[in-house]
C-alpha cells in the first residue's frame, strides 16, 4: 500500500519496528516528491539522524537543499500541548498547505510518527476527532498524510480506535472503517463488517466522528458494508434519536433493509443498493 496513490490520501500505518515504519514513510514521501509536493517527515525524537541519513540519499538530499523536504519534531508540527486541539491543528495544516502552494508545490504530504500524541485515553479521544476533521479537510485541500502508530507502545485496542477512522490502514484484523468522505458534517462512509466483536469499537468511532445533523438528517454511505448485525442497527437508531435526527443508511443490501423492517427502529431509514 505504501507508495501507491491513495483514494482519499489518508493512511494509518501500525508498526512494531520503528525502522520498518521509517522505510514505509520514506516510500510514501518519495511518491509526494515525484508528484511535485512538498513533504514533511514528523519524528518523535531529534530530526538530526534522519536529516543526516537523507543527505546520503540523492532524492532526499536534493529535496532537503531546496526546501521540498523537511524533517520536523512533533512539537514543531503539532502545537497545543499534550492534548491536541483538533480545529487548531487542522487550521495549522491549512496554512502550511497554502504556503506550499504559494511556493510552487502541488500540495503538502506529511508522514508523522504520532504515538507520543495518543498515549493516554484523553489524548486519543481528541486525536481521533482530529483524524475525522482532517478527513473532511482533505477532500478540498491538496494534502495527503500517513499516521504512524507504534503497536507495542499503544496496544491493539488503541491502534484500532485510530485506524478505523482512516480511509486506508494496514491493520489486518480490523473489520470496518468509518470516515468522513466530504466536508459535509452529516456524512460518513461505513465500510467492511460489523459483528458483535466490533460493537464497542464502533460506538467509539461514531462518537469520535462527531456527525452533526443537517436538516435533521445524518447519512452513512453503506455501499461498501458487507455485513452488520441487528445490534448495530439498534445502536444506530439510538444514536440518531439522541441527536433528534433521522439516520439514513444509503446503499444497503436488500438483506439489511429486510432486517431493519423487522426491527421497526425509530430514527432509522434504509436506501437499498440498486
C-alpha positions as CSV (number, residue, x, y, z in Angstrom):
1,X,0.0,0.0,0.0
2,X,2.9,2.4,0.7
3,X,4.0,4.4,-2.3
4,X,0.7,3.9,-4.1
5,X,-1.9,6.6,-4.9
6,X,-4.4,6.7,-2.1
7,X,-8.0,7.2,-2.9
8,X,-8.5,9.6,0.0
9,X,-4.9,10.5,0.8
10,X,-5.1,9.4,4.5
11,X,-3.3,6.3,5.5
12,X,-2.8,4.8,9.0
13,X,0.2,2.6,9.4
14,X,0.5,0.4,12.6
15,X,4.0,-0.9,13.1
16,X,6.1,-2.9,15.5
17,X,9.5,-2.0,14.2
18,X,10.4,1.8,14.1
19,X,12.9,1.2,11.3
20,X,10.2,-0.5,9.3
21,X,7.9,2.5,9.7
22,X,10.7,4.8,8.5
23,X,11.0,2.7,5.3
24,X,7.3,2.9,4.7
25,X,7.2,6.6,5.5
26,X,10.1,7.3,3.1
27,X,8.3,5.4,0.3
28,X,5.2,7.5,0.9
29,X,7.2,10.7,0.8
30,X,9.1,9.8,-2.3
31,X,5.7,9.5,-4.1
32,X,5.0,13.0,-2.9
33,X,8.3,14.4,-4.3
34,X,7.6,12.7,-7.6
35,X,4.2,14.4,-7.7
36,X,5.7,17.8,-7.1
37,X,4.5,18.1,-3.5
38,X,6.4,19.5,-0.5
39,X,6.9,16.7,2.0
40,X,7.4,16.6,5.8
41,X,8.6,13.8,7.9
42,X,7.5,14.4,11.5
43,X,9.6,12.4,14.0
44,X,9.2,11.8,17.7
45,X,12.8,12.5,18.6
46,X,15.6,14.6,17.2
47,X,15.3,15.3,13.4
48,X,19.1,15.2,13.2
49,X,19.6,11.5,12.4
50,X,17.0,11.4,9.7
51,X,18.4,14.6,8.1
52,X,21.9,13.1,8.2
53,X,20.8,9.9,6.5
54,X,18.8,11.8,3.9
55,X,21.9,13.8,2.9
56,X,23.3,10.4,1.7
57,X,20.2,9.7,-0.5
58,X,20.2,11.7,-3.7
59,X,16.5,12.3,-4.0
60,X,16.1,13.4,-0.3
61,X,19.4,15.3,-0.3
62,X,18.3,17.5,-3.2
63,X,14.9,18.0,-1.6
64,X,16.4,19.0,1.7
65,X,18.6,21.5,0.0
66,X,15.7,23.0,-2.0
67,X,13.2,23.0,0.9
68,X,11.0,20.5,-0.9
69,X,11.6,18.1,2.1
70,X,11.7,18.9,5.8
71,X,12.2,16.8,8.9
72,X,10.3,18.2,11.9
73,X,9.8,17.4,15.5
74,X,6.3,16.6,16.9
75,X,6.4,19.9,18.8
76,X,7.1,21.8,15.6
77,X,4.3,20.2,13.6
78,X,1.7,19.7,16.3
79,X,1.0,22.6,18.7
80,X,-1.4,22.7,21.6
81,X,0.4,20.8,24.3
82,X,-0.1,17.2,25.4
83,X,-3.7,17.0,24.2
84,X,-4.2,18.1,20.6
85,X,-6.7,20.9,19.6
86,X,-8.4,19.3,16.6
87,X,-9.6,22.5,15.0
88,X,-6.4,24.4,15.7
89,X,-4.3,21.6,14.2
90,X,-6.4,21.5,11.0
91,X,-6.0,25.3,10.7
92,X,-2.3,25.0,11.1
93,X,-2.1,22.4,8.3
94,X,-4.3,24.5,6.1
95,X,-1.8,27.4,6.5
96,X,1.1,25.0,5.7
97,X,-0.7,23.8,2.5
98,X,-1.3,27.4,1.3
99,X,2.4,28.2,1.9
100,X,3.4,25.1,-0.1
101,X,1.1,26.0,-3.0
102,X,2.4,29.6,-2.9
103,X,6.0,28.3,-3.1
104,X,5.1,26.4,-6.3
105,X,4.5,22.9,-5.0
106,X,1.4,20.9,-6.0
107,X,0.5,20.3,-2.4
108,X,1.7,19.1,1.0
109,X,2.4,15.5,2.1
110,X,3.1,14.5,5.7
111,X,4.3,11.3,7.3
112,X,4.1,11.5,11.1
113,X,5.1,9.2,13.9
114,X,2.1,10.1,16.1
115,X,2.5,7.6,19.0
116,X,3.5,10.2,21.6
117,X,0.4,12.2,20.8
118,X,-2.0,9.4,21.6
119,X,-0.6,7.6,24.7
120,X,-3.5,8.4,27.1
121,X,-7.3,8.0,26.6
122,X,-7.7,11.8,26.7
123,X,-5.1,12.3,24.0
124,X,-6.6,9.5,21.9
125,X,-10.1,10.9,22.2
126,X,-9.1,14.4,20.9
127,X,-6.7,13.0,18.3
128,X,-9.5,10.7,17.0
129,X,-11.7,13.7,16.5
130,X,-8.8,15.4,14.7
131,X,-8.4,12.4,12.4
132,X,-12.0,12.8,11.2
133,X,-11.7,16.6,10.8
134,X,-8.6,16.0,8.7
135,X,-10.6,13.5,6.6
136,X,-13.1,16.3,5.9
137,X,-10.4,18.9,5.2
138,X,-8.6,16.6,2.8
139,X,-11.5,16.5,0.4
140,X,-11.0,20.1,-0.5
141,X,-7.2,20.6,0.0
142,X,-4.0,19.4,-1.7
143,X,-3.0,17.4,1.3
144,X,-2.0,13.7,2.0
145,X,-1.0,12.2,5.3
146,X,0.4,9.0,6.8
147,X,-0.1,8.5,10.5
148,X,2.2,6.0,12.2
149,X,1.3,4.3,15.5
150,X,3.7,2.0,17.4
151,X,1.6,-1.1,18.3
152,X,3.8,-2.3,21.2
153,X,3.5,1.0,23.0
154,X,-0.2,1.7,22.4
155,X,-1.7,-1.8,22.3
156,X,-4.0,-3.3,19.7
157,X,-7.2,-1.7,21.0
158,X,-5.8,1.9,21.0
159,X,-4.4,1.4,17.5
160,X,-7.8,0.1,16.3
161,X,-9.6,3.1,17.7
162,X,-7.5,5.3,15.5
163,X,-7.1,3.1,12.4
164,X,-10.8,2.6,11.9
165,X,-11.2,6.3,11.3
166,X,-8.8,6.3,8.3
167,X,-9.9,5.5,4.7
168,X,-6.8,3.3,4.4
169,X,-4.9,1.3,7.0
170,X,-2.8,-1.9,7.4
171,X,-4.5,-3.4,10.4
172,X,-5.4,-6.8,9.1
173,X,-7.9,-7.9,11.8
174,X,-9.8,-4.6,11.9
175,X,-13.0,-5.3,10.0
176,X,-14.6,-1.9,9.5
177,X,-13.8,1.7,8.7
178,X,-15.8,4.8,9.4
179,X,-14.6,8.0,7.9
180,X,-15.8,11.4,6.6
181,X,-15.7,11.5,2.8
182,X,-16.6,15.2,2.4
183,X,-16.6,18.5,4.2
184,X,-20.4,17.8,4.9
185,X,-20.7,17.4,8.7
186,X,-23.6,15.0,8.5
187,X,-22.0,12.5,6.1
188,X,-19.7,9.5,6.7
189,X,-18.7,6.3,4.9
190,X,-19.1,2.9,6.6
191,X,-17.0,0.0,5.0
192,X,-16.4,-3.6,5.9
193,X,-18.2,-5.7,8.5
194,X,-19.8,-5.0,11.9
195,X,-20.4,-8.0,14.1
196,X,-20.7,-8.4,17.9
197,X,-16.9,-8.2,18.4
198,X,-17.0,-4.7,16.8
199,X,-19.7,-3.1,18.9
200,X,-17.6,-1.2,21.4
201,X,-15.2,0.0,18.9
202,X,-17.9,1.1,16.5
203,X,-19.6,3.1,19.3
204,X,-16.4,4.9,20.0
205,X,-15.8,5.5,16.3
206,X,-19.3,7.1,15.9
207,X,-18.7,9.4,18.9
208,X,-15.3,10.4,17.6
209,X,-16.8,11.2,14.2
210,X,-19.0,13.9,15.7
211,X,-21.6,13.7,13.0
212,X,-23.8,16.8,13.1
213,X,-27.3,16.6,11.6
214,X,-28.0,18.8,8.6
215,X,-31.7,19.4,8.0
216,X,-32.3,16.9,10.8
217,X,-30.6,14.2,8.8
218,X,-27.4,12.1,9.1
219,X,-26.2,10.0,6.1
220,X,-24.0,6.9,6.2
221,X,-22.8,5.6,2.9
222,X,-23.1,1.8,3.5
223,X,-22.5,0.7,-0.1
224,X,-19.2,-0.8,1.0
225,X,-20.6,-2.5,4.0
226,X,-20.6,-6.3,3.7
227,X,-22.4,-7.3,6.9
228,X,-23.9,-5.8,10.0
229,X,-25.9,-7.4,12.8
230,X,-29.2,-6.3,14.5
231,X,-27.4,-4.8,17.5
232,X,-25.6,-2.4,15.2
233,X,-28.9,-1.2,13.7
234,X,-30.3,-0.7,17.3
235,X,-27.3,1.4,18.2
236,X,-27.6,3.5,15.0
237,X,-31.2,4.1,15.9
238,X,-30.3,5.2,19.4
239,X,-27.5,7.4,18.0
240,X,-30.0,9.2,15.7
241,X,-32.6,9.6,18.4
242,X,-30.1,11.1,20.8
243,X,-29.4,13.8,18.1
244,X,-33.0,14.2,17.2
245,X,-32.2,13.3,13.7
246,X,-33.0,10.7,11.0
247,X,-30.1,8.5,10.1
248,X,-30.1,7.2,6.6
249,X,-28.1,4.1,5.7
250,X,-27.6,4.7,1.9
251,X,-26.6,1.8,-0.4
252,X,-27.7,-1.0,1.9
253,X,-28.1,-4.6,0.8
254,X,-31.7,-5.9,0.5
255,X,-31.0,-8.2,3.5
256,X,-30.1,-5.2,5.7
257,X,-33.3,-3.5,4.6
258,X,-35.4,-6.5,5.5
259,X,-33.7,-6.8,8.9
260,X,-34.4,-3.1,9.7
261,X,-38.0,-3.5,8.6
262,X,-38.5,-6.4,11.1
263,X,-36.9,-4.4,13.9
264,X,-39.0,-1.3,13.0
265,X,-36.5,1.0,14.6
266,X,-37.3,4.7,15.1
267,X,-35.0,7.3,13.5
268,X,-33.5,4.9,11.0
269,X,-34.1,4.8,7.2
270,X,-32.7,2.5,4.6
271,X,-31.9,3.1,0.9
272,X,-31.2,-0.1,-0.9
273,X,-28.5,-0.6,-3.5
274,X,-29.9,-0.5,-7.0
